Amino acid sequence: MFTLNNIRDGEVVHQRCVLVTGRCEANGEKRNTYVCIETKDGAGRDIFPEQRWPMCQGWFKALLILTPGENLIDIISDDDLHKKSFRLQYVPLLQTPPLYLAILVAKDSPLAIDCPPRKYGSLSNSHSSLKAAISKLRTTAYMWQALTADESASNDLGRRSFRLEEEWAADTISESFTHDMTMQSTAKIHLIRTDKTVAELRNAHVAQQNPNALYTDNLHRIFTEALLAHGAPFTSEAKPVVAGLILDSHYDAESKLILAHAAQGAHCPNGLSLGIFGSHLAYSWPRFLEEIPNCLLDERAPGDRVGNGHGDRCVSMWKACAVGQGAFLREVGHAFSAPDRSAHSIMATGYSSYSKDWPKCFLARTASCAHDKTEGVEPVMADTPNECRVDLCDDDDVTRVVITCEAGIARIWLGFKLEARPSLAHPQTLVQYTRHELQSRLDLRDHLMIEVLSMNGKSKVADLSQLFASSSSFRVPGTIMRLKKRIINDGVVEEDDWRWAVMLKKRGRDGDLVPAYKIDIRVGCALDGAIVYYKDGTKVPCGPRGKDGDDPPMGGHQARKIAIPNGVDVVKVAVTKGISWGLCGLRIWLSNGRAMGFLNRGGVTKETLVLTL
């Protein structure tokens, strides 16, 4: 008996590649078995070759390739005793802008990538040719798409992911297509010829991981210029987002450098956004869906003919695959404007330290590593620890310091202490710190200085606490809209101050707008706060907040409740501030002429702020 953990029968999906996880209870004792995946259309015709994916103690993961319309999926145990059938409706959202895939090729390129002897690099070009690079990038991009959608769904955000630009062409996503050419809609790979030679791309002074490099941003600039020179769809007006692979990356054994490689990504909201990565690890990537398990379970050492540029983390084929695919996705995330994270996600600074968990995203078991003396995980279950996650937290509500510079940020000092990153060798265009992160490291009650040295100038903020206090807007919860803030205080935010923002119409669980029908205004000698009641039975307290949901009670001998009937709006709000203490009054006016609340405008009142809506 099969059970599926992350997908429903009849579900509508918008990605061609979908990750499915589940379990066959009857096979719970078997360590090394597999499941067969059959994909048919609504009429029962095969629309994709049969796939086999590892199953460990009954747990399995598999990638599905769908065709627009109805897809009938059969999951069958290796002993043919158990079968699970379900249907998926694949509806591509062609109205949304896609992620473009591109390969940068030098004008005198040999059209080959590095490949170790253990991948038959000296005997065959099956893993090193341009054709192989195209297949590897296509398969990798579909893996990214499936992972992003699954992570989104697991965070209750729906099965959301980027759309890949597709074209009607000879597909390479299955090994079967190499023997029987299949024309269908598949991810398009743009070949972008640069006017630079191989020697220019492999100049050690533009190699990102060369500590003595002078122009570490040059490869990103060269790729960007080549895309713009190529023309549509790579124009600034189109605002494309591109994942770019550098074909002519090469490991130089003499200097022990990865040449023509840079892991860089930058988002340009009014132009072309690009994340780039070298092809130096592509030898370890799968060309087809059928190769994914083997590539992520291959414990062989790559050997001395190829480099990894990631310390000792690529000591096996599977680790090289994990680092290459995951680190490339991280740069694509930057192109989509995702910031660096401190830990526990693909966007983490120093991602490769978490790459050990990349295979857990796609397989029910993982390989061991003799170098690290670590055993593989068997089985990979839903609750198996996995730090290789797509960070999907909605952090617009989190107060943060954001530092940006298109020319590159070279140095940052926090309280006269130099940060390890960014550096002259590894500049960044965006760095950010959350208030929580800064508070855990520094005492914000002091006059903390932050100083930034960029490639084109220098900037300094003398007191970071004042920068936090000067925020002039707040985000509307559940939206991307920001509202300008009107302030009634002395401009000084104390450590124990509390703040809140609430909308009189909110999103319900079904996505519909739910209006407020009543506001409980709590005023005594001072303003204690208010409580907003919604028609779905929920309420939001607007007042002092305690720890762990233990909010202090709100009193107020002048407390009043004002009802908001259907068709009636709040048209004016007034707040008063006292001379010797904080807010002392609140009054609300409705469009039907009713008003409720008290302002306490006696001798204790210093200021009244009136907001007319």
C-alpha positions, 0 to 999 in steps of 0.5 A: 500500500502506497501513501503520498506525503506531498501531493494530492490526487487531481492536484493542478500543478504549474511546473513540468517537473514535480517531486513526489515523496511517499512510502510503501508500508509493505516494503518497510524492511527492505533496504535497497529496492526501487519504485517504477514510475509510469506516466500516461495521458488521459487516454492511457498512452505512455507520454514519458519513459518508465523511470526507476527511483531508489526505495529504502525501507519503504520510503521513496522520492521521485521526479515526474516529468509532465505533459500539459493537460491530464497526467496519469501517474502509476507508482509500482513496487519492484515486486509488482505487488503494490501500485498507486495511481493518481492524476495530475493536471499540468497547466503551464503559466505562460503569462509569467516571465520565465527563468532563462538558461544560457551557456557562455562560449568563448569565440575560440572555444574547444566546446568541451568541459573538464571531465575526469577519467572516471567519467571516461573523459579520456575515451569519450566525450559523452560527459564533456561535449557541448551537447552533454553540457546542454543536457546537464544544465537542462536536467539541473534546472528541472531539479531546481524547479521541482525542489523550489515548488516542493519547498514552497508547498511544504511551507503552506505557500502552494506549489510555487516555482519559477517557469523555465523558458521552453521550446519545441525541440529534441528533448534530452531529459530522458536517456531513452530520447538519445536512441529515439529522438523525441520532439516536444516542449522542453527547456531552451538553452541559449548558446551565447558567444562572447567576443572574448577568447578562451585565454581571456576568460581563463585569465587568473586575474579574473578567477574569483577564487584566486586570492590575488585576482584583480578583477573578480567581477569581470566574468559576471560583467562579460556574461552580462555584456554578451547577453545584451549583445545577443539581443532579445530576449536579453534586453534591459527593457524585458528585465530577464532573469538568467541562469548562466553556465560558463562553458570554458571553465578549466582546472589549471593543475599547475596553479591549482586554480579554477579558471573562467569560473565565478559563483556570482549572482545579482538582481537588477530590478530595471534590467538584466538579472544574472546568476553565473557558475562555472562548468568545472563541476558539471562532469558530475551532473546528470544528463538525464533523469535516469542518471540522477540517483547514480550521480547523487550516490556515486562515492568515487573520487573525481581524481587529480585531473579536475578541480573543485575550488571548494576546499575538500568538499568535493572529494567524491562524485556525489559531493561534486554534484551536490556542491555544483548544482546547489551553489549554482542555484544559490546564485540564481537565487541572488538573480531573483533578488534572494539575499544571503542567509546566515545558516540552514538554507541554500542561500546561506553564506558558504553554502557548500558546507550544507551541500551534504544534504542536497541528495536528501532533497531528491533521494530516499537514501544517501551515500557515505563519504570515506573522506569525512568518515560519515555514513549515508542516511537510510532512509531519508524520511519527512522529518530527517534533518536537512539544512539544504532548504530553499529559504521561503520565509516572508521576512519583509516584516523583519527589521533589517539593515540593507546595504547595497552597491552595484559597484560592489561592497568591499569591506564592512565594519560593525562597531570598529570590527571588520567583517570577514565578508565581503572582501576585496577578493570577494565583493558583494552587491548586497549585504543585510543584517536583521535587527535580531542578528545584530542584537545577538552580536552587539549592544545596540544601546550603545552608539554603534557605528557601521562603516562601509567601503565600496568599490566606488566610495565610502559611507558611515552611519554613526548610530545604528539605533537611530537608523532603526528608529527612523523607519518611515513606513511599515509593510501591510501584513500579507502583502508587498505594499508599504504604507507611510508612517505618521509618528507622534513621539519624540523621535526616540525609540526606547528598547521596551517600546512596543509597536503594532500594525493592523488592517481593518480588512485581512485575508482569511484562511480561504484567501477571501477578505474578512472585514472588521466589525467592531473595535474595542478602544481601551482608554483610561488616563492613558491609552492602553490599546485596542482590540479589533474583531473580525467577522470570522471570529478572530481578533487582533490585540493592538497594545503591549505584547508579552512574551510567549503570547502572555500579553498584559491585560488592557484596562481603561475606565473610558473603554468603549466599543464601536461597531462598524456596520456593512458599507461603513468605513473608518474616515478619521483617527486621532491620537494624543500624546501626553506631556510626561508619558506616552500616548493618552487617547484614541478616537475613531470616526465612521462614515455614518457620523458615529465616533467613539473613544476619548482623547484626554485633551486636558492639561496632560496633552502635549500633541494630537495627531489627526489622520483623515482617510 
